């Protein structure tokens, strides 16, 4: 698998998780891992990346959004 394809898979996976969280859905790591053919640790890293984005956004925008 080419790097670009892996990168695209990751972007799609993170956006899928992000969208679920925005919609107020509960994200189950085991379910997401099976759906995206990755391990649960990968899903946890994706969630951590989303949290980091919000933490940085607080500093930039001046208001709190969290997951």
PyMOL commands that set and color helices and strands:
alter all, ss='L'
color gray80, all
select helices_A, chain A and resi 3-22+29-36+40-61
alter helices_A, ss='H'
color red, helices_A
deselect
rebuild
show_as cartoon
